[in-house]
Every structure is written in structure tokens, then in C-alpha cells.
Amino acid sequence: MKRTTLIRSLLPLALAGAMGGGISLARAAESNPQEEAAITKMAEAFVEAFQKGDAKAVAAFWTLDGDYVDPTGRVLKGRPAIEKDFENLFAENEGLKLRIEIASLRFPTPDTAVEDGTTGVLAPDGTIPSRARYTNFFTKKDGQWLLASVREAAYVQPSNNENLRELEWVIGEWVDENPGGELARVSFAWSPDENFIISTRTVETKDGALDRGTQWIGWDPVNKQIRSWNFEADGGFGEGAWTKDGENWIVKTTSVVADGSKVTATNVVSPIDADTISVQSKEQTVDGKAIPDTQKTKMKRAM
């Protein structure tokens, strides 16, 4: 594949997905798969008790002196008060369904756990679910996990901007100058509403611009991942989707070049330091025919 084709199919997509290493707080070093499974099973039992309208069984998931703060800030202290509140809820609202989405779970000590997530309560008449954010603090007593404290807050749908914040570091300009004299330059900037990152790319030679393109990077709320859409000056276009693999970002791209050829690739972006990354295109095909992997290309932050 020519270098200009590599730049077109790889550079904007891969560079935008590059970022430093690290692991999610939800799977931090203190995680414990066996205890995670126990707490997940506990959540399933909680949902079952809730949907049966069994206030006593629901309250039994708390410690005797546990507390619960609802989204309005109302505080319930102790298992009896919590049970009474759920009795009232179930008496006034029959047939409620509950969904719990656990976002993160960590273990500060072997006998304590902190869980964050969201809940959704659906009425049988099909009205819009009532959603809330929550933080649960668990304590383990006599081998059993119990809720020592539950804090709920109003649910706010994450914006596209929030989902793109992990790429904020890429804002600015990046360059790659190769021995042949071509200069690849890519700049990234927020869109006016900050719901997209807009990338512009040029490849320059001593005779002028050789290749140009524009890319929009956004959040796909259906598949819950970062995606991109790129448009070339000669009429080519494509899209890409990112997943994280350890410290690397894997960018799968599908493009149609100006002559109608279909190009696919798996691009690997690896951080080297805060201002340097390497990019490489693998598993490339042109109209279904495999072509060799590219060499790794380094890019430096220019500003």
C-alpha cells in the first residue's frame, strides 16, 4: 500500500484513538472476582425481592443500623425505617419492576466494598422509567455482604462530550516527518458544541499538498463506543470504531476510496510517552484481498 493510502486509512482514525495506559477503576488492583460474583448475586436477589413487593426481604439486605438516602435527600436510618418506607412504596405502587446497572465495584479492604451504578424502576402501565444514580457501601459480616449505606441521586444522562473526554488530550497538532520528505500533519479541535472532535489532515511534500481529509469523532449511544466518520478531498469516505486492549487502542476501519475500492484495516495505536505515539495498520484488505501490514509510524505532538 502506498504511504499516502496508509495516511488516509490509518492516521486520522488511529491517532484520535491513542491515549495513555491505565485500567478502569471498576477492575482495579483490589478487585476480587469471587466477592464480585457474591455481590452481583446479591443484586439479583434484591431485584427479585423488590419485584415481589416484599418490603421485609428488601430491608434485610441492609445492616441493622444501615441507612438510605433517596434522590430528594430524605434520610432513613435503621432497617425498620427502611422496611416501613418500602412497605409504603409497594402499597402505593403494585407491580413495579427494577433494573440495576452496576458501573463499578471496588474493594477498599477485604471486608468492605463500594459500588456505583444506576437503577431504573418501571411501572406496569409502561410509563417512562424512574432512574437514579447510586453509591452502595457494603460491609461483610459473618461471611455475608450487607448494605451499610446507600446514597441515591438524580440521574443525568451522560452527554456526548463526557464520553469523549478521555480523548481530550489529543486536542492540538501532531506531525510525522519521514525521510522521504513527506510531512503528515493532523490537528484536532472540539466542535462548537463540544459534542464532537473534528480532525483535519494534510500530507505535504516539497511540491505542495499531496493528501487532505476531515474527520468527525463522536459517541455512538447505541453501541456505546467511540466512532469516527472521515471524508477525503477526492470523494473517499469511511468510518471506524475503537476498543481498548490493555494500553493500546484497536481501531477497526472500513473505507471506500475515490475509485470505488473497499479498504478495511485493524489499526493499532500504542502510547510511547505523553507526546509520542506509534501507529500501525494490520489485517488490511483491498476489495477483499489481503495486503501486508504497514511499518510502525511515530508521531510527535507539535503543539
Disulfide bonds with the S-S distance in Angstrom:
none
